[in-house]
Amino acid sequence: MSETPVSPIKKGQSLELDIESLAFGGKGVAKVDGLAIFVERVVPGQRVLARIVKKKKSFAEAYPLEVLKRAPNEIEAKCEAFGVCGGCRLQNLEYEDQLKEKTRQVSDLIQRVGGFSDFEVPTALSSPSAFHYRNKMEFTFTPNPWRNHPDDEDEPLGLGQHIPGRFDKIVHLNTCYLQKPVMNDIMNFVFAFAEEHGWEAYNNRTHEGWARNLVLRYGEHTDQIMVNLVTKTYEKEHMKVFKKAIMSAFPQITTLINSITTRLSDVAIGEREVFLHGPGVIRDRLGESEFEISASSFFQTNTRQAEVLYDEALKGADLKGGEIVYDLYCGTGTIALFMAQKAKKVYGFELIRSAVKNARKNAKEQGVENVEFIEGDLKDVLSQTTAKIEAADVIVVDPPRAGLHQNVVDDVLKVGPKRLVYVSCNPSTLARDLKLFCATDYKLLSVQPVDMFPHTSHIETVAQLIKK
Ligand SMILES: C[S@@+](CC[C@H](N)C(=O)[O-])C[C@H]1O[C@@H](n2cnc3c(N)ncnc32)[C@H](O)[C@@H]1O
């Protein structure tokens, strides 16, 4: 009997690695004696000196210490916090190359995990803008911003993004290239005001301090702006001064909110909201549908590319007007409302009560009457409901990263719609689930990656299946 050779690689060891590809999730892959080593913060084509931080039988993980050779297609990242901030892992690759990498990852998983050998996956659809595409950014105040360099002086206040894997470490940002330039101006104004007025940043270890988060939202089609300052307490007189200053500097702000929370966890949602200016909400559109967005609403963060994603889903559904559609994992009903214009009736299913409430409110506000939202856990609620409602001609699923529960796969197979559209934020679980559907009743027609989040390692995919 032959034994698996034991790799000589050890935890703590430093070694030179050639990065061959990117794995899903954004880590680089190098191979030594057949052992896959996953390396953070690198791109294919680089040679790096790296330290092994984890060693298992079938793989290892390493942390890069130094780039010894740049990748041929490597470019200078725009952002000065690149490599430290958790936001943009791929900013040192041309956007075209990012798309190629993400497409290769999806294609590889569809073939290897899904078992669809030789299945052609077209290049990921590019986002209309590679920068400034996010309509929402959440920044955190910190009493001890991350020092990029040992010679940097300690600063008493910072406002920025978390460092990956470190709940208590924030890198201060002067510019975030994912948001609109005007939002950077607002962020810098708030920071300068905070410094000038001696705001104490909340410390999430000791839970002392006052200023917690700054959440900025932008209506892509309406240019409406929401500024939401999250603090530990409501300081009425001080907020008057803040409001006067920010509104005279940025009269285009349509809603200014002070959210107050004493929660210990770093979640930028208030237990109480004080509307300092405007109605407390902004509006934006996805296709023809208009949405009211509050400080706590979920809304797709890349508005224009969400329209591309939903158009792909709509294409996959191939609606002629008379169909019954189920939208599983419908969230606040955006896909259901998008499809309702072209279908006889859409039933949306969703676990979270507040999302269902929001979906019903959105439908009512938009005057859409051919949608119905059903609350419940899909592992039970689909089988409990199907006998009471019309059978689906088309089912759209948009599950969280874990993919579909086996009960949901079984229940969808029992309903047996003519068409199935799978919108996925995780190509690994997508590939696994497509294999289950195609083992029996369905045939895979197309798989189209859609890049919703340029410079990050995320990729959405829309797969279209038809009943055999
Ligand atoms: C990826 S989001 C999809 C949102 C929506 N389709 C959209 O485009 O805005 C996944 C949704 O599934 C919901 N969800 C998660 N687990 C669920 C379950 N077991 N049953 C029903 N819904 C669930 C989440 O609350 C979330 O709204």
The ligand as an SDF file (V2000), in Angstrom:
LIG
                    3D

 27 29  0  0  0  0  0  0  0  0999 V2000
  -28.6110   36.9730   -0.8690 C   0  0  0  0  0  0  0  0  0  0  0  0
  -29.9720   37.6120    0.0070 S   0  0  0  0  0  0  0  0  0  0  0  0
  -31.1070   37.8460   -1.2860 C   0  0  0  0  0  0  0  0  0  0  0  0
  -31.8450   39.1400   -1.2380 C   0  0  0  0  0  0  0  0  0  0  0  0
  -32.6930   39.5280   -2.4180 C   0  0  0  0  0  0  0  0  0  0  0  0
  -32.9740   38.4990   -3.3570 N   0  0  0  0  0  0  0  0  0  0  0  0
  -32.0870   40.7520   -3.1080 C   0  0  0  0  0  0  0  0  0  0  0  0
  -31.6480   40.6580   -4.2590 O   0  0  0  0  0  0  0  0  0  0  0  0
  -32.0810   41.8040   -2.4810 O   0  0  0  0  0  0  0  0  0  0  0  0
  -30.5500   36.1750    0.8370 C   0  0  0  0  0  0  0  0  0  0  0  0
  -31.8290   36.3410    1.6220 C   0  0  0  0  0  0  0  0  0  0  0  0
  -32.2120   35.0650    2.1290 O   0  0  0  0  0  0  0  0  0  0  0  0
  -32.7880   35.2200    3.4210 C   0  0  0  0  0  0  0  0  0  0  0  0
  -32.7020   33.9060    4.1020 N   0  0  0  0  0  0  0  0  0  0  0  0
  -31.6010   33.3640    4.6720 C   0  0  0  0  0  0  0  0  0  0  0  0
  -31.8890   32.1310    5.1570 N   0  0  0  0  0  0  0  0  0  0  0  0
  -33.1830   31.8900    4.8630 C   0  0  0  0  0  0  0  0  0  0  0  0
  -34.0540   30.7830    5.0940 C   0  0  0  0  0  0  0  0  0  0  0  0
  -33.6160   29.7010    5.7420 N   0  0  0  0  0  0  0  0  0  0  0  0
  -35.3220   30.8710    4.6810 N   0  0  0  0  0  0  0  0  0  0  0  0
  -35.7640   31.9820    4.0200 C   0  0  0  0  0  0  0  0  0  0  0  0
  -34.9830   33.0560    3.7720 N   0  0  0  0  0  0  0  0  0  0  0  0
  -33.7120   33.0200    4.1900 C   0  0  0  0  0  0  0  0  0  0  0  0
  -31.9710   36.3340    4.0210 C   0  0  0  0  0  0  0  0  0  0  0  0
  -32.6660   36.9540    5.0660 O   0  0  0  0  0  0  0  0  0  0  0  0
  -31.7470   37.2590    2.8150 C   0  0  0  0  0  0  0  0  0  0  0  0
  -32.7550   38.2220    2.7330 O   0  0  0  0  0  0  0  0  0  0  0  0
  1  2  1  0
  2  3  1  0
  2 10  1  0
  3  4  1  0
  4  5  1  0
  5  6  1  0
  5  7  1  0
  7  8  2  0
  7  9  1  0
 10 11  1  0
 11 12  1  0
 11 26  1  0
 12 13  1  0
 13 14  1  0
 13 24  1  0
 14 15  1  0
 14 23  1  0
 15 16  2  0
 16 17  1  0
 17 18  1  0
 17 23  2  0
 18 19  1  0
 18 20  2  0
 20 21  1  0
 21 22  2  0
 22 23  1  0
 24 25  1  0
 24 26  1  0
 26 27  1  0
M  CHG  2   2   1   9  -1
M  END
$$$$
